């Protein structure tokens, strides 16, 4: 395939063939519609490549966003478990067992409601008054912020904890 000569025009750098054919790209376009005898017929049109690349980019962005949602949810649940353990003042074997229980809470698609029911039950048994829904919301925002700003450090739930 022959090289495409570029010339500078009023709208920036454009292929010389586009100037010869009196074609130019508008301000927002990236692809020029060119018909030039020097192009081979087996070369794919630039617009098709662009649409394929856009589709892959949208898919990659969706996958990235879903991964961030999952990581934020998992991080929020761990932070909430540590908050709840701190409220209850658990330590040792009780702490380990409680962390396993709270992280095993299922209930999707109402995961938050199931988590809050578990926390409310544990706080009620201990006779502690705490605003678990507000803590869950605050820790969720904190988890998202940590992930978005790159300040998230690994959370070791089963290591040493201040009691």
Buried (B, 14 or more C-beta within 10 A) or exposed (E): EEEEEBEEBEEEEBBEBBBEBEBBBEEEEEEBEBEBEEBEEEEEEEEEEEEEEEEEEEEEEEEEEEEEEEBBBEBBBBBBBBBBBEBBEBEEEEBBEBBEEBBEBEEEEEEBEBBBBBBEEBBEEEEEEBEBBEBBEBBBEBBBEBBEEEEBEEBEBEEEBEE
